[in-house]
Amino acid sequence: MTMSDGPRDRRSGDAPGPPGRFADDLVGLDPDDPEARAFAAHLDRMERVSPSSFTVEGQLAGVRDFAESANRADGTRRVAAVLLVALVLLGTGYVIFETLEVVLTTLL
């Protein structure tokens, strides 16, 4: 999300307010402040229209959102996210191994 200059009010000569979609939410915040930019990015994520969760695109968007959240997390939340991913991969590996075992024993 970019924070480009908004139009100036030529009558009062004041500096413009925050530009963009969230101008009302960011009034009084410095557009160059990293925390204000993070807040604007948070608002963008909250209002983003995503595809239905019952489609492949929706599932992939959910995985992307989880990965982005896990990358931003720290401490206990990050450990929990890594543990969750490890358990999912372990379960997936087990199912694949068992399936291959059944297929190979049936063929031989």
N, C-alpha and C positions, 0 to 999 in steps of 0.2 A: 504494500500500500504506500503510495507516495503522498507527501504532504506539500503540495505545491502552493504557491501564493494564491490567495483568493482575491476577489475584487476589492478595491479600496472604496470607502465611502468618501466621495470627493467633497461633500458638503462639510463634514466635520473634520476631515483631515486625520482621523484616528487610524491606527493600524488595523488591518482587517482581523476578524476573528479567525478561529481555526477553519481551514477549508475542508471540503470533502463531505462524505456521507455522515460523519459523526460530529458535525460542527456544533450542534446543540450540546452534545455530551462532553465535548472537549473545551468548552468555554473556560478561559482562565488558566489553561495549561499551556506550557511552552511547547510549540510543535517540534523543537529540536531536542527536547528532553527524551532520553532513551526510555524512561518509565512511561511517558505519555505515548510514545510510539508503541510500546508493548501493550498499553491499555487499548489503543486504537486497533492493534492487531487482534487482541482478545475480542473486542466488539465485532470485528469482521468475522472471526471464527464463529461467534455466537449467532450471527445473523445470516450466515452463509446458507444458501438453499442447497441441500444435498439430494442426490438421487435416492429413490426408494431403497430401503435396506433389504428388500427382497430381490434385488437385482445384483448381478455380478459387480456392476459399477458401484452400487451402494455398499456392498461388502468390502470392496477394495478401498473405498473412501473411509470406511470405518477403521480398517487396518491402518491406513495412512494417518488418520486422526490419533489413533492409539500410539503409533510410533512417534509422532510429533510431540504428543503429551509426555511420553516416556523420556524423550530426549530433553525436554524442558525440566523434568522432575529431578529432584536430588534427595539424598538421604534414604529414608525408609520407603518412600514411594517408588524411587528408582529400583531399589532392591526388590520390591514386590513386583514391579513390572518385568524385571529380568527373570525372576522366579516363575512368573506366569508364562512367559514366552518359553522358558526351558521346559516346563511341564507340558505345554501344548506340543512342543517339538518331540519330547520323549514319548508322549502318547501316540503322536502321528507315526513316529518311527516304529513303535511296537505294532501298531495296526498294519503297517506296510510289511513288516517282517512276518507276521502271522499269515497275512494274505499270500505272500510269496511261498511260505512253507506249505500251505494248503495246495496252491497251484502246482508246485514242484512235486509234491508227494502224489498228487492225482495223475500227473503225466507219467511218472515212473512206475 
